[in-house]
Amino acid sequence: MLNTGVDEICSLATFRNFSRKYPMKEKSEILGDLIESTPGEEGEWFATAKSLGMLSLALKLAHQCPCEPKTLNRAARDYLNIEPKFALGVAMASLHWLSQGWGYDITAGDVFSAYGYAIKSAEKLDMEEQVREDIIEIVNNDQSPGCS
């Protein structure tokens, strides 16, 4: 396993540094080692996995550990028309983490964005009814500080 030793450097920059240092290793192996080196913080590698085109890993990370909802919303927006299944997954992850009180400087707009991307993705996938039910469940289990 790789030892990053640097907490303040962004995940993508850290990945690139290790990729240059270990060119003989597969990118997926390097990323796997970096994810393993940060137990409980796996979500911080979401953007790196997404940038590398490892969408199934990125989606897994988005659901496994808290991710910044604004980052997830941008991913949902960016992939809405090219990978609606991924967009739906990250929009739902965003709603989940928002409902658990995660995120920095969250506004109602962040919640509406996640909801909108989830519904638009669901429409493309012909899954509106199921997604609406899943969103209702997320709302019913809301643990965010704003929930009353």
DAKA-V974466 format. One record per residue. N is the residue number from 0. OMEGA is omega in degrees with one decimal (NA if undefined). Layout:
BEGIN
N OMEGA
N OMEGA
END
This chain:
BEGIN
0 178.2
1 176.5
2 -174.8
3 -179.9
4 -179.9
5 -177.3
6 -172.5
7 -178.1
8 -178.1
9 -174.1
10 -178.7
11 177.8
12 177.4
13 178.4
14 -178.9
15 177.8
16 179.8
17 177.4
18 177.2
19 -178.1
20 -177.9
21 -176.2
22 -179.0
23 -179.4
24 175.2
25 179.4
26 -179.4
27 178.6
28 178.0
29 -179.9
30 177.3
31 178.1
32 179.6
33 177.9
34 -179.9
35 -176.9
36 -178.9
37 -178.8
38 -178.9
39 179.9
40 -176.2
41 -179.0
42 -179.9
43 -179.6
44 -179.4
45 -175.9
46 178.5
47 179.0
48 179.2
49 -179.4
50 179.4
51 -179.9
52 178.9
53 -171.4
54 -180.0
55 176.3
56 179.1
57 179.9
58 177.4
59 -179.9
60 -179.5
61 -179.5
62 -173.8
63 -172.2
64 -176.7
65 174.6
66 177.1
67 -178.2
68 179.0
69 177.1
70 178.9
71 178.9
72 178.1
73 178.5
74 178.5
75 178.5
76 -175.3
77 -175.6
78 -176.0
79 -176.0
80 -177.3
81 177.8
82 -174.6
83 179.0
84 175.9
85 179.4
86 178.4
87 -178.5
88 -178.3
89 175.5
90 177.8
91 176.0
92 177.8
93 178.5
94 178.4
95 -176.9
96 174.4
97 -178.8
98 178.2
99 176.0
100 -179.2
101 175.5
102 -178.9
103 175.4
104 -176.6
105 175.6
106 175.6
107 178.8
108 178.2
109 179.1
110 179.6
111 178.1
112 179.7
113 178.7
114 -178.4
115 179.3
116 177.3
117 -178.4
118 179.4
119 177.6
120 179.9
121 178.2
122 179.7
123 -177.5
124 -177.7
125 -177.7
126 -173.4
127 -176.1
128 -179.4
129 -178.5
130 177.1
131 177.5
132 178.9
133 178.6
134 177.4
135 178.2
136 177.7
137 -179.4
138 -179.8
139 178.8
140 -177.1
141 177.4
142 -176.5
143 179.6
144 -179.2
145 -178.1
146 179.0
147 NA
END
